[in-house]
Amino acid sequence: TEITGRVVFMTPLKMILAAKELKTKLKMSDVKVLLEAEPIEIIGDTTVEKVKVHDLNEDEEYELFADAIIFP
């Protein structure tokens, strides 16, 4: 997070599927991990302002402020 103040990693899975070393680095970083979550809407007029998220575990929706979104 040297470039931005906050990074959020979102996955619909119950755990992160990655090598142990990568999981350790992720845990030690400032990256916020959202498990069992998926983006359902990008909100903003001409730029990204928010992302509407579906919490798959609680079956609830909420919004996160965002400046950019990266999809794999």
The first five atom37 places (N, CA, C, CB, O) and aatype in JSON, in Angstrom:
{
  "aatype": [16, 6, 9, 16, 7, 1, 19, 19, 13, 12, 16, 14, 10, 11, 12, 9, 10, 0, 0, 11, 6, 10, 11, 16, 11, 10, 11, 12, 15, 3, 19, 11, 19, 10, 10, 6, 0, 6, 14, 9, 6, 9, 9, 7, 3, 16, 16, 19, 6, 11, 19, 11, 19, 8, 3, 10, 2, 6, 3, 6, 6, 18, 6, 10, 13, 0, 3, 0, 9, 9, 13, 14],
  "atom_mask": [
    [1, 1, 1, 1, 1],
    [1, 1, 1, 1, 1],
    [1, 1, 1, 1, 1],
    [1, 1, 1, 1, 1],
    [1, 1, 1, 0, 1],
    [1, 1, 1, 1, 1],
    [1, 1, 1, 1, 1],
    [1, 1, 1, 1, 1],
    [1, 1, 1, 1, 1],
    [1, 1, 1, 1, 1],
    [1, 1, 1, 1, 1],
    [1, 1, 1, 1, 1],
    [1, 1, 1, 1, 1],
    [1, 1, 1, 1, 1],
    [1, 1, 1, 1, 1],
    [1, 1, 1, 1, 1],
    [1, 1, 1, 1, 1],
    [1, 1, 1, 1, 1],
    [1, 1, 1, 1, 1],
    [1, 1, 1, 1, 1],
    [1, 1, 1, 1, 1],
    [1, 1, 1, 1, 1],
    [1, 1, 1, 1, 1],
    [1, 1, 1, 1, 1],
    [1, 1, 1, 1, 1],
    [1, 1, 1, 1, 1],
    [1, 1, 1, 1, 1],
    [1, 1, 1, 1, 1],
    [1, 1, 1, 1, 1],
    [1, 1, 1, 1, 1],
    [1, 1, 1, 1, 1],
    [1, 1, 1, 1, 1],
    [1, 1, 1, 1, 1],
    [1, 1, 1, 1, 1],
    [1, 1, 1, 1, 1],
    [1, 1, 1, 1, 1],
    [1, 1, 1, 1, 1],
    [1, 1, 1, 1, 1],
    [1, 1, 1, 1, 1],
    [1, 1, 1, 1, 1],
    [1, 1, 1, 1, 1],
    [1, 1, 1, 1, 1],
    [1, 1, 1, 1, 1],
    [1, 1, 1, 0, 1],
    [1, 1, 1, 1, 1],
    [1, 1, 1, 1, 1],
    [1, 1, 1, 1, 1],
    [1, 1, 1, 1, 1],
    [1, 1, 1, 1, 1],
    [1, 1, 1, 1, 1],
    [1, 1, 1, 1, 1],
    [1, 1, 1, 1, 1],
    [1, 1, 1, 1, 1],
    [1, 1, 1, 1, 1],
    [1, 1, 1, 1, 1],
    [1, 1, 1, 1, 1],
    [1, 1, 1, 1, 1],
    [1, 1, 1, 1, 1],
    [1, 1, 1, 1, 1],
    [1, 1, 1, 1, 1],
    [1, 1, 1, 1, 1],
    [1, 1, 1, 1, 1],
    [1, 1, 1, 1, 1],
    [1, 1, 1, 1, 1],
    [1, 1, 1, 1, 1],
    [1, 1, 1, 1, 1],
    [1, 1, 1, 1, 1],
    [1, 1, 1, 1, 1],
    [1, 1, 1, 1, 1],
    [1, 1, 1, 1, 1],
    [1, 1, 1, 1, 1],
    [1, 1, 1, 1, 1]
  ],
  "atom_positions": [
    [[0.82, -1.19, 0.0], [0.0, 0.0, 0.0], [0.86, 1.26, 0.0], [-0.93, 0.0, 1.2], [0.51, 2.26, 0.62]],
    [[1.98, 1.21, -0.69], [2.84, 2.38, -0.8], [2.23, 3.44, -1.71], [4.22, 1.98, -1.33], [2.53, 4.63, -1.59]],
    [[1.36, 3.02, -2.63], [0.79, 3.93, -3.61], [-0.54, 4.51, -3.14], [0.61, 3.23, -4.93], [-0.88, 5.63, -3.49]],
    [[-1.28, 3.76, -2.37], [-2.59, 4.21, -1.91], [-2.74, 3.95, -0.41], [-3.71, 3.5, -2.69], [-2.04, 3.12, 0.16]],
    [[-3.65, 4.65, 0.2], [-3.85, 4.51, 1.64], [-4.57, 3.24, 2.03], [0.0, 0.0, 0.0], [-4.46, 2.78, 3.17]],
    [[-5.32, 2.65, 1.08], [-6.1, 1.47, 1.44], [-6.29, 0.56, 0.23], [-7.46, 1.88, 2.02], [-6.6, 1.02, -0.86]],
    [[-6.09, -0.73, 0.45], [-6.33, -1.74, -0.58], [-7.25, -2.79, 0.02], [-4.99, -2.38, -1.1], [-7.03, -3.26, 1.13]],
    [[-8.28, -3.16, -0.75], [-9.22, -4.19, -0.31], [-9.18, -5.32, -1.33], [-10.68, -3.62, -0.16], [-9.33, -5.1, -2.53]],
    [[-8.97, -6.54, -0.84], [-8.99, -7.74, -1.67], [-10.28, -8.49, -1.35], [-7.72, -8.65, -1.43], [-10.54, -8.82, -0.2]],
    [[-11.07, -8.76, -2.37], [-12.38, -9.38, -2.18], [-12.43, -10.71, -2.92], [-13.51, -8.44, -2.66], [-11.99, -10.81, -4.07]],
    [[-12.97, -11.74, -2.26], [-13.14, -13.05, -2.89], [-14.45, -13.68, -2.43], [-11.95, -13.97, -2.55], [-14.84, -13.51, -1.28]],
    [[-15.13, -14.4, -3.32], [-16.35, -15.08, -2.91], [-16.07, -16.36, -2.12], [-17.17, -15.41, -4.14], [-16.99, -16.97, -1.57]],
    [[-14.83, -16.75, -2.05], [-14.46, -17.99, -1.35], [-14.39, -17.79, 0.16], [-13.12, -18.5, -1.87], [-14.34, -16.66, 0.65]],
    [[-14.38, -18.91, 0.89], [-14.29, -18.86, 2.35], [-12.85, -18.71, 2.82], [-14.9, -20.11, 2.96], [-12.59, -18.42, 3.99]],
    [[-11.9, -18.92, 1.91], [-10.49, -18.75, 2.23], [-9.74, -18.35, 0.97], [-9.89, -20.05, 2.84], [-10.24, -18.5, -0.15]],
    [[-8.55, -17.84, 1.15], [-7.73, -17.43, 0.02], [-6.95, -18.64, -0.47], [-6.77, -16.27, 0.41], [-6.26, -19.31, 0.3]],
    [[-7.05, -18.91, -1.76], [-6.31, -20.0, -2.36], [-5.0, -19.45, -2.91], [-7.15, -20.7, -3.48], [-4.96, -18.85, -3.99]],
    [[-3.94, -19.66, -2.16], [-2.62, -19.15, -2.56], [-1.55, -19.94, -1.82], [-2.5, -17.62, -2.28], [-1.84, -20.66, -0.87]],
    [[-0.33, -19.79, -2.28], [0.8, -20.43, -1.6], [0.92, -19.87, -0.19], [2.11, -20.21, -2.4], [0.56, -18.72, 0.08]],
    [[1.44, -20.69, 0.71], [1.57, -20.31, 2.12], [2.35, -19.0, 2.28], [2.26, -21.43, 2.9], [1.98, -18.15, 3.08]],
    [[3.43, -18.86, 1.52], [4.26, -17.65, 1.61], [3.46, -16.4, 1.23], [5.5, -17.79, 0.7], [3.58, -15.36, 1.89]],
    [[2.66, -16.5, 0.19], [1.84, -15.36, -0.23], [0.77, -15.03, 0.81], [1.19, -15.65, -1.59], [0.51, -13.86, 1.07]],
    [[0.16, -16.05, 1.4], [-0.83, -15.82, 2.45], [-0.21, -15.11, 3.64], [-1.46, -17.15, 2.9], [-0.81, -14.21, 4.23]],
    [[1.0, -15.51, 4.0], [1.71, -14.88, 5.12], [1.99, -13.41, 4.82], [3.03, -15.62, 5.41], [1.76, -12.55, 5.67]],
    [[2.47, -13.12, 3.62], [2.73, -11.73, 3.24], [1.45, -10.9, 3.26], [3.37, -11.67, 1.84], [1.46, -9.75, 3.68]],
    [[0.36, -11.49, 2.81], [-0.92, -10.79, 2.8], [-1.38, -10.48, 4.21], [-1.98, -11.62, 2.07], [-1.86, -9.38, 4.48]],
    [[-1.24, -11.44, 5.12], [-1.64, -11.23, 6.51], [-0.81, -10.13, 7.18], [-1.5, -12.53, 7.31], [-1.32, -9.39, 8.02]],
    [[0.46, -10.02, 6.8], [1.35, -9.04, 7.41], [1.22, -7.66, 6.75], [2.79, -9.52, 7.32], [1.79, -6.68, 7.24]],
    [[0.49, -7.58, 5.67], [0.34, -6.3, 4.96], [-0.84, -5.51, 5.51], [0.16, -6.54, 3.44], [-1.55, -5.97, 6.41]],
    [[-1.04, -4.33, 4.96], [-2.18, -3.48, 5.33], [-3.4, -3.74, 4.45], [-1.78, -2.02, 5.25], [-4.38, -3.0, 4.52]],
    [[-3.35, -4.79, 3.64], [-4.47, -5.11, 2.75], [-5.63, -5.66, 3.56], [-4.03, -6.13, 1.66], [-5.46, -6.58, 4.37]],
    [[-6.81, -5.1, 3.35], [-8.04, -5.58, 4.0], [-8.6, -6.7, 3.14], [-9.1, -4.41, 4.19], [-8.84, -6.51, 1.94]],
    [[-8.82, -7.87, 3.73], [-9.33, -9.03, 3.0], [-10.8, -9.24, 3.35], [-8.5, -10.3, 3.34], [-11.16, -9.34, 4.52]],
    [[-11.63, -9.31, 2.32], [-13.05, -9.59, 2.5], [-13.34, -10.97, 1.91], [-13.94, -8.49, 1.83], [-13.34, -11.14, 0.69]],
    [[-13.57, -11.93, 2.77], [-13.92, -13.28, 2.32], [-15.43, -13.37, 2.14], [-13.41, -14.35, 3.33], [-16.18, -12.63, 2.77]],
    [[-15.85, -14.28, 1.29], [-17.28, -14.49, 1.02], [-17.99, -13.19, 0.66], [-17.95, -15.14, 2.23], [-19.04, -12.86, 1.2]],
    [[-17.38, -12.46, -0.26], [-17.94, -11.18, -0.71], [-17.73, -11.04, -2.21], [-17.29, -9.98, 0.06], [-16.74, -11.53, -2.76]],
    [[-18.67, -10.36, -2.86], [-18.51, -10.13, -4.29], [-19.06, -8.75, -4.65], [-19.22, -11.22, -5.1], [-20.07, -8.31, -4.11]],
    [[-18.37, -8.08, -5.58], [-18.87, -6.78, -6.03], [-20.1, -6.99, -6.91], [-17.77, -5.99, -6.8], [-20.11, -7.86, -7.78]],
    [[-21.14, -6.18, -6.7], [-22.34, -6.33, -7.51], [-22.68, -5.06, -8.29], [-23.51, -6.71, -6.64], [-23.48, -5.1, -9.23]],
    [[-22.07, -3.94, -7.91], [-22.35, -2.69, -8.63], [-21.22, -1.69, -8.39], [-23.7, -2.09, -8.2], [-20.73, -1.55, -7.27]],
    [[-20.83, -1.01, -9.45], [-19.87, 0.09, -9.35], [-20.67, 1.38, -9.41], [-18.77, 0.02, -10.5], [-21.47, 1.58, -10.33]],
    [[-20.48, 2.25, -8.43], [-21.28, 3.46, -8.3], [-20.4, 4.69, -8.54], [-21.94, 3.52, -6.91], [-19.3, 4.79, -8.0]],
    [[-20.9, 5.63, -9.33], [-20.2, 6.88, -9.61], [-20.7, 7.47, -10.92], [0.0, 0.0, 0.0], [-21.12, 6.73, -11.81]],
    [[-20.64, 8.78, -11.03], [-21.12, 9.43, -12.25], [-20.13, 9.29, -13.4], [-21.4, 10.91, -11.98], [-20.43, 8.65, -14.41]],
    [[-18.95, 9.88, -13.26], [-17.93, 9.78, -14.31], [-16.7, 9.01, -13.86], [-17.53, 11.17, -14.77], [-15.87, 8.62, -14.68]],
    [[-16.58, 8.8, -12.56], [-15.47, 8.01, -12.01], [-16.02, 7.07, -10.94], [-14.35, 8.93, -11.43], [-17.15, 7.24, -10.47]],
    [[-15.23, 6.11, -10.57], [-15.62, 5.2, -9.5], [-15.67, 5.96, -8.18], [-14.64, 3.99, -9.4], [-14.71, 6.66, -7.83]],
    [[-16.76, 5.84, -7.47], [-16.9, 6.46, -6.15], [-17.11, 5.42, -5.06], [-18.05, 7.46, -6.16], [-16.57, 5.52, -3.96]],
    [[-17.92, 4.41, -5.38], [-18.23, 3.36, -4.42], [-18.41, 2.03, -5.14], [-19.5, 3.7, -3.61], [-18.58, 1.98, -6.36]],
    [[-18.35, 0.96, -4.36], [-18.65, -0.38, -4.85], [-19.7, -0.98, -3.93], [-17.37, -1.28, -4.91], [-19.55, -0.98, -2.71]],
    [[-20.77, -1.48, -4.53], [-21.78, -2.18, -3.73], [-21.33, -3.63, -3.62], [-23.23, -2.06, -4.38], [-21.03, -4.28, -4.63]],
    [[-21.29, -4.13, -2.39], [-20.77, -5.46, -2.1], [-21.88, -6.35, -1.56], [-19.59, -5.39, -1.1], [-22.69, -5.92, -0.74]],
    [[-21.9, -7.59, -2.02], [-22.82, -8.58, -1.48], [-22.03, -9.48, -0.54], [-23.52, -9.42, -2.62], [-21.12, -10.19, -0.97]],
    [[-22.37, -9.45, 0.74], [-21.77, -10.33, 1.74], [-22.47, -11.68, 1.61], [-21.9, -9.74, 3.21], [-23.63, -11.81, 2.0]],
    [[-21.79, -12.66, 1.07], [-22.38, -13.96, 0.79], [-22.7, -14.74, 2.06], [-21.47, -14.77, -0.09], [-23.63, -15.55, 2.07]],
    [[-21.95, -14.51, 3.11], [-22.17, -15.22, 4.37], [-23.43, -14.72, 5.08], [-20.96, -15.07, 5.28], [-24.23, -15.52, 5.57]],
    [[-23.6, -13.41, 5.13], [-24.74, -12.8, 5.83], [-25.91, -12.49, 4.89], [-24.29, -11.52, 6.52], [-26.99, -12.13, 5.35]],
    [[-25.7, -12.65, 3.59], [-26.69, -12.3, 2.56], [-27.17, -10.86, 2.73], [-27.88, -13.26, 2.62], [-28.37, -10.57, 2.7]],
    [[-26.2, -9.96, 2.9], [-26.49, -8.53, 3.04], [-25.68, -7.76, 2.01], [-26.15, -8.03, 4.48], [-24.7, -8.26, 1.47]],
    [[-26.11, -6.55, 1.73], [-25.39, -5.66, 0.82], [-24.94, -4.41, 1.55], [-26.27, -5.3, -0.39], [-25.63, -3.92, 2.45]],
    [[-23.77, -3.89, 1.16], [-23.26, -2.65, 1.73], [-22.39, -1.97, 0.69], [-22.47, -2.91, 3.05], [-22.04, -2.58, -0.32]],
    [[-22.03, -0.72, 0.94], [-21.21, 0.04, 0.01], [-19.86, 0.38, 0.61], [-21.94, 1.32, -0.42], [-19.75, 0.69, 1.8]],
    [[-18.83, 0.33, -0.22], [-17.47, 0.73, 0.16], [-17.05, 1.89, -0.74], [-16.46, -0.47, 0.04], [-17.29, 1.87, -1.94]],
    [[-16.42, 2.9, -0.16], [-15.84, 3.97, -0.96], [-14.65, 3.4, -1.71], [-15.43, 5.19, -0.09], [-13.88, 2.62, -1.15]],
    [[-14.48, 3.8, -2.97], [-13.38, 3.28, -3.78], [-12.94, 4.33, -4.8], [-13.79, 1.98, -4.51], [-13.75, 5.14, -5.27]],
    [[-11.66, 4.32, -5.12], [-11.11, 5.19, -6.15], [-10.83, 4.43, -7.44], [-9.83, 5.86, -5.65], [-10.83, 5.01, -8.53]],
    [[-10.6, 3.13, -7.31], [-10.28, 2.3, -8.47], [-10.67, 0.86, -8.17], [-8.77, 2.4, -8.85], [-10.74, 0.45, -7.01]],
    [[-10.93, 0.11, -9.23], [-11.28, -1.3, -9.09], [-10.46, -2.08, -10.1], [-12.81, -1.53, -9.3], [-10.34, -1.68, -11.26]],
    [[-9.89, -3.19, -9.66], [-9.09, -4.04, -10.54], [-9.71, -5.43, -10.51], [-7.58, -4.08, -10.11], [-9.84, -6.03, -9.44]],
    [[-10.09, -5.94, -11.68], [-10.63, -7.29, -11.78], [-9.59, -8.19, -12.42], [-11.96, -7.29, -12.6], [-8.9, -7.78, -13.35]],
    [[-9.48, -9.44, -11.93], [-8.52, -10.37, -12.54], [-8.98, -10.84, -13.91], [-8.3, -11.57, -11.64], [-8.28, -11.62, -14.55]]
  ]
}
